Amino acid sequence: MPPSLPAYTPSPSTRWQRLAWLSLFTALNAGAAILIALGNTPLGDNPGGGLGLAYLTVALPGHFLALGAVVSLLPLLLGLGLRAPRGLVVSAVVLQTLWLCLLLVDAKVFALYRFHLNAMVLNMVFGGALQDQVALSWQTWLQAGAVLAAVVLAEVLLAWACWRLVPGAARRRPLLLAWAAGLVLMTCGQVATAYYDARGERAVTSQWAYLPWAQPITAKRHMHRLGVHSLPQASLPDPRHSQLQYPLHPLRCQSNVQPNVLVVVMESLRHDALDATTMPNTWALAAQSEQFTAHYSSGNATRYGLFGLLYGLPGGYWDSMLSEQRGSQLFDVLKQQGYDLHLYGSAPLHSPEFDRTVFAQVRNQLHTAPSALPVAARDRHIIDALRADITRPGKGHWFGFAFLDSTHAPYHLPKDYPPLATPMATHIDFLALDEDHVPVPERNRYRTAVHYADGLLGELMQTLRDSGQADNTIVLVTGDHAEEFNDLGLNYWGHNGNFSDYQMRVPFVLHWPGRAPARHTANTSHEDWVPTLMRHGLGCENALADFSTGRDLFDPVPTDRALLVESWSQRGIRHGERTYVFDKFGNATTLDRQYLPVADQQPDAAAVRAAWDALTHFRRP
């Protein structure tokens, strides 16, 4: 039996030469990526001026060096393990070619629609759902093939040139210094990102739109502890640089009635929490109000749920609104009509950045409960403060907003608050939550926390009645999203995990003076609240499409309506009995009501087109 050959191990000099080649090849491709990104970046007339350009000078190289390093991981492993350098070179050329081609496609998408390529766009275009809007003719495919061939040729020549430039005996010191410089550049970019994000410096945050697939690392709470605070409210961005045309036309709003408006949002509020036992005060309010029994949040996380509720837009606009710090048109109109604003959050409203999105133009009027208080006490604090505000003598018409946090896991209660049902968990052990866990104790604690929050709402409603304002106050009670306790049997807990009813369907009780109590069973969305209030409460004459993608809740709603919903990692379309889920990797999955895949995986083309229209409606062409 012949002896086995020893495994090949490249010599140290060979390894350093290959590392030097791959490092140079990656860096030059990062330079090419920067040039592609700069094609959509205004340089001579940048919205951030000198500060914005200075930030880009650091952020662009760091961003593309980091992404290029990820692309080079496979070639790196091959280069260190194989005898010949062919595997290193071929894999590096192929992967960098695909990477640059992806950036070129992204640049075209951004130039047309002002957002970067994502899974939903890929599926819409190449899956055929948007053939009416995006027709890929044979000429288009021919041009794409020519571009691909050109990039391949350029990469081959670049690979050859890099071998000629790298000395045969590559030294460690220059290479290590180059790596250190790259790490310093990336670190400086992230530190600058965290600092200017905490400051709310729009000159910097507006640049994020030009960085494909940027995931800025922020640290607002730590920066706040270090004394870095948000800048005062800034004016609207220069329209020449805006990604958005929002609203489409100036709003014409005038109300002779000017009702007070009260919005109470409870964190993680399930639709089935609304019953006479768990929420007796809201239940009593619903009996004399309009109740929308098939109402869905615009997202399964607070960021997107409140965004949809207070903008009347899908969560896909979050990044653009944040980078330009454009607040909701609702608050512009409220200010124009002289409303006093009483805006309270039990949890900080700067994380997520509601102070720079929804409330951007009124951020100086946001109030947060003292962080030293327990969460249940924070809810009590903001409700007491709001009750004092709305009964203060000499006040005119007002808009009140309270975001209660007790109902967020681990479901906060005052000390010795009696359980609504037993057994009730004394705390939530998240490590114990799995598909075999019986959730009765956790659900009982959740229901008890909801009962406590509902009691605070009852006190607020009593204040309205005692002050004689109940007959002139529009009241909305809802949740930012729902909360699941493994209801599907698929080991989903909490929220931000799926788009099923158990994480998306919330109570929506709307008390509108002068309107008769009613129960509406058609599908409605958080996006519908702002257009309804603006039209009927604030007297806006514009077409709803001028400022919202939602519908008037008082108009008949189509039974086959498709709802666009958002999460941190996915985007979905709820349409009838099906949910189409698009992940970040380009995959689309069609699921039934039980969140199980169905045989026919093709998304409905009309539903996808409606979602596309909503996502692009306010983007500049």
C-alpha positions in Angstrom: 0.0 0.0 0.0 1.6 3.3 -1.1 2.3 5.8 1.7 -0.2 8.7 1.8 1.0 12.1 0.7 1.3 14.7 3.4 -1.3 17.5 3.2 0.0 20.5 1.3 0.7 23.6 3.4 1.8 26.8 1.6 5.1 28.2 2.8 4.9 31.4 4.9 6.3 33.5 2.0 3.7 32.0 -0.3 0.9 32.8 2.1 1.9 36.4 2.6 2.2 36.9 -1.2 -1.3 35.5 -1.7 -2.6 37.6 1.1 -1.0 40.7 -0.4 -2.5 39.9 -3.8 -6.0 39.3 -2.4 -5.8 42.5 -0.2 -4.8 44.6 -3.2 -7.4 43.1 -5.4 -10.1 43.6 -2.8 -9.0 47.2 -2.1 -9.1 48.1 -5.9 -12.5 46.5 -6.2 -13.7 48.6 -3.2 -12.5 51.6 -5.2 -14.6 50.5 -8.2 -17.6 50.0 -5.9 -17.1 53.5 -4.5 -17.1 54.9 -8.1 -20.4 53.1 -8.8 -22.0 54.5 -5.6 -20.8 58.0 -6.4 -22.8 57.9 -9.6 -25.9 58.5 -7.5 -24.3 60.8 -4.9 -24.5 64.6 -5.4 -21.0 65.9 -4.8 -21.0 69.5 -6.1 -24.3 70.3 -4.4 -24.5 67.8 -1.6 -27.4 68.1 0.9 -25.0 67.8 3.8 -22.6 70.4 2.5 -19.0 70.2 3.7 -19.8 68.0 6.7 -21.7 65.5 4.6 -18.9 65.2 2.1 -16.3 64.9 4.9 -18.4 62.0 6.4 -18.7 60.3 3.0 -14.9 60.6 2.6 -14.5 58.3 5.6 -17.7 56.3 5.4 -17.6 55.2 1.7 -14.1 53.5 1.9 -14.9 51.9 5.2 -18.3 50.6 4.0 -17.0 49.1 0.8 -13.8 47.7 2.3 -16.0 45.9 4.9 -18.3 44.5 2.2 -15.4 43.6 -0.1 -13.7 41.8 2.7 -16.8 39.6 3.2 -16.8 38.9 -0.6 -13.2 37.8 -0.3 -13.6 35.3 2.6 -14.0 32.3 0.3 -11.0 33.2 -1.9 -9.0 33.7 1.3 -9.8 30.2 2.5 -9.0 28.7 -0.9 -5.7 30.7 -1.2 -4.4 29.4 2.1 -5.3 25.8 1.6 -4.7 24.9 -2.1 -1.3 24.2 -3.7 -1.8 26.3 -6.8 -3.1 29.9 -6.6 -5.7 29.2 -9.4 -8.5 28.6 -6.9 -7.8 31.8 -5.2 -7.7 33.8 -8.4 -10.7 32.3 -10.1 -13.0 32.5 -7.0 -11.9 36.1 -6.3 -12.5 37.1 -9.9 -15.9 35.4 -10.0 -17.2 36.8 -6.7 -15.9 40.3 -7.2 -17.5 40.3 -10.7 -20.9 39.3 -9.3 -20.5 41.9 -6.5 -19.8 44.7 -8.9 -22.6 43.6 -11.2 -25.0 43.6 -8.2 -23.8 47.1 -7.4 -24.5 48.3 -10.9 -28.0 46.9 -10.8 -28.6 48.5 -7.4 -27.3 51.8 -8.8 -29.9 51.7 -11.6 -32.7 50.8 -9.2 -31.7 53.7 -6.9 -31.6 56.1 -9.8 -35.1 55.1 -10.8 -36.8 54.7 -7.4 -34.6 56.2 -4.8 -34.2 53.0 -2.7 -31.6 50.2 -2.9 -32.1 46.8 -4.3 -33.9 44.4 -2.0 -35.5 41.0 -2.0 -38.9 42.3 -2.8 -37.7 44.2 -5.8 -35.8 41.2 -7.1 -38.8 39.0 -6.8 -41.1 41.5 -8.4 -38.9 42.1 -11.4 -37.5 38.7 -12.1 -40.5 36.8 -10.7 -42.7 38.5 -13.3 -45.1 40.3 -11.0 -44.1 43.6 -12.5 -43.9 42.8 -16.1 -46.4 45.6 -16.9 -44.2 48.2 -15.1 -40.7 46.8 -15.7 -40.4 45.0 -19.0 -37.1 43.3 -19.5 -36.8 43.1 -23.3 -34.2 41.1 -25.2 -32.3 44.3 -25.8 -32.1 44.8 -22.1 -30.8 41.3 -21.5 -28.3 41.9 -24.4 -27.0 45.0 -22.7 -26.8 43.2 -19.4 -24.7 40.5 -21.0 -22.4 43.0 -22.5 -21.9 44.7 -19.2 -21.2 41.4 -17.5 -18.6 40.5 -20.2 -17.0 43.9 -19.7 -16.8 43.5 -15.9 -15.4 39.9 -16.3 -12.7 41.2 -18.7 -11.8 44.1 -16.4 -11.6 41.8 -13.4 -9.3 39.4 -15.2 -7.0 42.2 -16.2 -7.1 43.6 -12.7 -6.2 40.2 -11.2 -3.2 39.9 -13.6 -2.1 43.5 -12.9 -2.2 42.8 -9.1 0.1 39.8 -9.5 2.5 42.0 -11.4 2.4 44.6 -8.7 2.9 42.2 -5.7 6.5 41.3 -5.1 7.4 37.6 -5.0 8.6 38.0 -1.4 5.8 40.0 0.0 6.7 41.4 3.4 4.5 41.3 6.4 5.0 44.8 7.7 3.5 46.8 4.8 0.6 44.4 4.6 -0.2 44.6 8.3 0.1 48.4 8.2 -2.4 48.4 5.3 -4.8 46.2 7.2 -4.5 48.4 10.2 -5.2 51.5 8.1 -8.4 49.8 6.8 -9.5 48.9 10.3 -8.9 52.5 11.5 -10.9 53.8 8.6 -13.8 51.5 9.3 -13.7 52.3 13.0 -13.6 56.1 12.4 -16.6 55.8 10.1 -18.6 53.9 12.7 -17.7 56.2 15.5 -18.7 59.2 13.4 -21.9 57.5 12.5 -22.8 56.8 16.2 -21.9 60.4 17.2 -23.8 62.2 14.5 -26.7 59.9 14.7 -27.0 60.7 18.4 -26.8 64.4 17.5 -29.5 64.0 14.8 -27.2 65.7 12.4 -29.1 65.6 9.1 -26.0 66.6 7.1 -24.6 63.2 8.0 -27.7 61.0 8.3 -28.8 62.1 4.8 -25.7 60.5 3.4 -26.8 57.0 4.5 -29.2 56.9 1.5 -26.2 56.8 -0.8 -24.6 53.8 0.9 -26.1 50.5 -0.5 -27.3 48.2 2.3 -25.8 50.3 5.0 -26.5 49.2 8.5 -25.3 52.1 10.6 -24.2 51.1 14.1 -25.8 53.6 16.5 -25.5 54.0 20.2 -27.8 56.8 21.1 -28.3 55.8 24.7 -24.6 55.6 25.4 -23.9 58.8 23.6 -26.7 60.5 25.6 -24.9 59.3 28.8 -21.7 60.9 27.5 -23.6 64.2 27.0 -24.2 64.0 23.3 -27.8 65.2 22.7 -30.0 65.8 19.7 -29.7 69.1 17.8 -32.7 71.5 17.7 -35.2 70.8 15.0 -33.8 71.5 11.6 -35.6 72.9 8.6 -36.8 70.6 5.8 -34.1 69.4 3.3 -33.5 71.2 0.1 -36.1 69.7 -2.3 -33.4 69.3 -5.0 -31.8 66.6 -2.8 -34.9 65.0 -1.4 -35.6 61.3 -2.2 -39.3 62.0 -1.6 -42.1 64.1 -3.0 -44.1 64.2 0.2 -46.8 65.4 0.1 -47.5 65.3 -3.6 -49.3 68.7 -3.4 -49.5 71.3 -0.6 -52.2 70.4 1.9 -55.4 72.5 2.0 -56.9 72.0 5.5 -59.4 74.0 7.4 -61.7 72.8 10.2 -64.5 74.7 11.7 -65.1 72.2 14.4 -61.5 71.5 15.6 -62.2 68.5 17.9 -59.7 67.4 20.5 -57.9 64.2 19.6 -56.6 61.6 22.0 -54.5 58.6 20.8 -53.6 55.9 23.3 -51.3 53.2 22.1 -50.6 50.1 24.2 -47.4 48.2 23.4 -47.9 44.6 22.1 -51.8 44.7 22.3 -53.4 41.6 20.8 -56.8 41.8 19.2 -58.3 39.2 21.5 -57.2 41.1 24.6 -60.2 43.3 24.1 -62.8 41.7 26.2 -64.9 42.7 29.2 -62.6 41.1 31.7 -59.2 42.1 30.5 -60.0 45.6 29.2 -63.3 46.6 30.9 -62.7 50.4 30.2 -61.9 49.9 26.5 -64.7 47.4 26.2 -67.1 50.0 27.6 -65.7 52.6 25.2 -66.1 50.2 22.3 -69.8 49.8 23.0 -70.3 53.5 22.2 -67.7 53.7 19.4 -66.8 52.3 16.1 -64.8 49.1 16.4 -62.7 47.7 13.6 -62.5 44.0 14.3 -60.1 43.0 11.4 -57.6 45.7 11.9 -53.9 45.2 11.3 -50.8 47.1 12.3 -48.4 48.2 9.5 -45.6 46.1 11.1 -44.8 43.5 13.8 -42.4 45.9 15.6 -42.9 49.2 17.3 -40.8 51.1 14.7 -43.1 50.2 11.9 -46.4 50.0 13.8 -46.2 53.6 15.0 -44.7 54.7 11.7 -47.7 53.5 9.8 -50.2 54.8 12.4 -48.8 58.3 12.6 -47.8 58.8 8.9 -50.4 56.8 7.0 -47.5 55.3 5.1 -46.0 51.8 4.9 -42.8 51.2 6.9 -40.7 51.0 3.8 -40.4 54.8 3.9 -38.7 54.7 7.4 -35.2 55.0 6.1 -36.0 57.9 3.8 -38.0 59.8 6.4 -35.2 59.3 9.0 -32.4 60.4 6.7 -34.3 63.6 5.8 -35.9 64.0 9.2 -39.3 64.6 7.7 -42.1 64.4 10.3 -45.6 63.4 9.6 -47.8 65.8 7.7 -50.3 65.3 10.5 -48.3 67.4 12.9 -47.7 70.2 10.4 -51.5 70.5 10.0 -52.1 70.3 13.8 -49.5 73.1 14.3 -51.1 75.3 11.5 -54.5 74.9 13.2 -53.2 75.9 16.6 -53.5 72.6 18.4 -51.7 72.2 21.7 -49.6 69.1 21.6 -49.3 66.7 24.6 -47.0 63.9 23.4 -46.0 61.3 26.0 -44.0 58.1 25.8 -43.4 55.7 28.7 -40.3 54.5 26.9 -37.8 56.8 25.2 -39.1 58.1 21.9 -35.6 58.5 20.4 -35.0 54.7 20.2 -36.4 53.9 17.6 -35.9 57.4 16.3 -39.4 58.7 16.4 -38.0 62.1 17.4 -36.4 62.3 14.0 -39.2 60.7 12.0 -42.8 61.0 13.1 -42.3 63.9 15.5 -39.4 65.5 13.8 -40.9 69.0 13.6 -42.3 68.9 17.1 -39.5 67.0 18.9 -39.1 69.7 21.5 -42.7 68.9 22.7 -42.0 65.2 23.3 -42.1 64.1 26.9 -40.7 60.8 28.3 -41.3 59.4 31.8 -38.3 59.5 34.1 -36.1 56.5 33.3 -35.4 55.8 37.0 -39.0 54.8 37.5 -40.2 51.2 37.0 -42.0 50.7 33.8 -45.5 50.4 35.4 -44.8 53.7 37.3 -43.7 55.3 34.0 -47.1 54.6 32.5 -48.8 56.1 35.6 -46.5 59.1 35.3 -47.4 60.0 31.7 -51.1 59.4 32.2 -51.2 61.7 35.2 -49.2 64.3 33.2 -51.5 64.1 30.3 -54.6 64.4 32.5 -53.1 67.5 34.1 -52.4 69.0 30.6 -55.8 68.5 29.2 -57.6 70.1 32.2 -55.3 73.0 32.6 -57.3 76.3 32.5 -57.1 78.4 29.4 -56.2 75.5 27.1 -57.6 75.5 23.6 -58.1 72.5 21.4 -55.4 69.8 21.8 -53.9 66.6 20.4 -52.8 64.1 23.0 -50.7 61.0 22.5 -49.8 58.4 25.1 -47.6 55.3 24.4 -48.0 52.8 27.3 -45.2 50.3 27.8 -46.4 48.0 30.7 -47.7 45.5 28.2 -44.3 44.9 26.7 -42.5 41.7 27.8 -41.8 40.9 30.5 -45.2 42.5 31.2 -44.8 45.0 34.0 -47.0 45.4 37.0 -47.1 47.6 40.1 -46.1 45.8 43.2 -48.8 43.6 44.7 -51.1 44.2 41.6 -53.6 41.3 41.8 -53.4 38.7 39.0 -56.3 38.7 36.6 -56.1 34.9 36.4 -53.9 32.2 37.9 -51.4 30.7 37.5 -49.5 33.9 36.7 -45.8 34.0 36.0 -43.9 36.1 38.5 -41.3 36.8 35.8 -40.7 35.7 32.2 -38.0 33.1 31.6 -37.3 33.6 27.9 -34.9 30.6 27.8 -37.8 28.4 28.8 -40.0 29.4 25.9 -40.1 26.7 23.3 -42.5 24.6 21.3 -43.3 22.4 24.3 -43.8 25.1 26.8 -47.4 25.7 28.1 -47.8 29.5 27.9 -50.7 29.9 30.4 -48.7 31.6 33.2 -47.1 34.0 30.7 -50.4 34.8 29.0 -52.0 35.5 32.4 -49.2 37.9 33.3 -49.7 39.6 29.9 -53.4 39.9 30.4 -52.9 41.3 33.9 -50.5 43.9 32.5 -53.1 44.8 29.9 -55.7 45.1 32.6 -53.4 47.6 34.5 -52.9 49.7 31.3 -56.6 49.6 30.7 -57.2 50.9 34.2 -55.0 53.9 33.4 -57.0 54.5 30.3 -60.2 54.4 32.4 -58.8 57.2 34.6 -58.0 59.3 31.5 -61.5 58.8 30.1 -63.0 59.8 33.4 -61.0 63.0 33.3 -62.4 63.7 29.9 -65.9 63.2 31.2 -65.4 65.2 34.4 -63.9 68.2 32.4 -66.8 68.2 30.0 -64.6 67.5 27.0 -65.8 64.0 26.1 -68.3 65.2 23.6 -65.7 67.1 21.6 -62.8 64.6 21.7 -62.0 62.0 19.1 -60.5 59.0 21.0 -58.5 56.2 19.5 -57.3 53.1 21.4 -55.1 50.6 19.7 -51.7 48.8 19.8 -48.5 49.2 18.0 -48.5 45.5 17.1 -49.7 42.3 18.7 -48.0 39.6 20.8 -47.8 35.9 20.2 -47.6 33.0 22.7 -46.8 30.2 20.3 -50.4 30.4 19.1 -49.4 28.8 15.7 -47.6 26.0 17.4 -44.5 27.0 15.4 -42.4 28.2 18.3 -43.0 31.9 17.7 -43.1 34.1 20.8 -43.6 37.8 21.3 -43.4 39.9 18.1 -41.2 40.7 15.1 -41.2 37.1 14.1 -44.0 36.7 11.6 -46.9 38.5 9.9 -49.7 36.2 11.3 -52.8 37.5 13.0 -51.2 36.8 16.4 -48.5 39.4 15.8 -50.3 41.8 13.5 -54.0 42.0 14.4 -54.7 44.7 17.1 -57.8 46.3 18.6 -58.9 49.5 17.0 -61.5 51.4 18.9 -62.4 54.8 17.5 -64.8 57.0 19.4 -65.9 59.9 17.1 -68.4 62.3 18.5 -71.5 62.4 16.4 -71.0 59.0 14.8 -73.1 56.0 15.8 -71.5 52.9 17.3 -70.7 50.3 14.8 -68.6 47.2 14.1 -66.6 47.0 10.9 -65.4 43.6 9.7 -63.5 44.6 6.6 -59.7 44.6 6.7 -58.3 47.9 7.8 -54.8 49.1 8.5 -52.9 51.5 10.7 -52.2 53.4 7.5 -55.9 54.4 7.5 -55.9 56.5 10.7 -54.1 59.6 9.5 -56.1 60.0 6.2 -59.4 59.5 8.1 -58.4 62.1 10.8 -57.0 64.6 8.3 -60.1 64.4 6.1 -62.9 64.3 8.7 -61.3 65.9 11.8 -58.9 68.5 10.3 -60.8 69.4 7.2 -58.2 68.5 4.6 -59.6 68.8 1.1 -56.8 67.0 -0.8 -57.1 63.6 -2.3 -55.8 61.1 0.3 -53.2 60.0 -2.2 -51.5 63.4 -1.8 -50.2 62.4 1.6 -51.0 58.8 2.4 -51.3 55.3 1.0 -54.1 54.5 3.4 -57.9 54.7 3.0 -60.7 56.5 4.7 -62.0 54.3 7.4 -65.5 55.6 6.9 -65.5 54.6 3.2 -66.3 51.1 2.0 -63.2 49.0 2.0 -62.5 46.5 -0.8 -62.8 42.9 0.4 -59.7 41.8 -1.5 -57.5 44.6 -0.2 -53.8 43.7 0.1 -51.9 45.1 3.1 -48.2 45.8 3.0 -46.5 45.0 6.3 -42.9 45.4 7.6 -40.5 44.0 10.1 -36.8 44.3 10.9 -35.8 41.5 8.6 -38.8 40.8 6.3 -41.5 42.5 4.3 -44.8 41.0 3.7 -48.1 41.3 1.8 -51.3 40.1 3.5 -53.9 39.3 0.9 -57.0 37.3 1.8 -56.1 34.0 3.3 -52.5 34.2 2.2 -49.4 36.1 3.3 -46.4 36.6 0.9 -43.2 37.0 2.8 -40.1 38.4 1.2 -36.8 37.9 3.1 -33.5 39.7 2.7 -32.0 36.9 0.6 -34.4 37.3 -2.4 -36.8 34.5 -1.3 -40.5 34.8 -1.5 -42.7 32.4 0.5 -46.5 32.0 0.3 -48.1 31.1 3.6 -51.7 30.3 4.7 -53.5 31.5 7.8 -51.6 29.0 9.9 -48.4 30.3 8.5 -47.6 27.1 6.6 -46.4 27.1 3.0 -49.0 26.4 0.4 -48.6 24.4 -2.8 -48.9 27.4 -5.1 -46.0 29.6 -4.2 -46.5 32.2 -6.8 -47.5 35.6 -5.2 -50.6 37.2 -6.6 -49.4 39.7 -9.2 -52.1 42.3 -8.4 -51.2 42.3 -4.7 -47.5 42.7 -5.5 -48.2 45.5 -7.9 -50.3 47.3 -5.3 -47.4 47.0 -2.8 -44.9 48.3 -5.4 -47.1 51.3 -6.0 -47.3 52.0 -2.3 -43.6 51.8 -1.9 -42.8 54.1 -4.8 -45.8 56.5 -4.6 -43.9 59.3 -2.8 -40.5 58.7 -4.3 -39.1 61.1 -6.8 -38.6 59.7 -10.3 
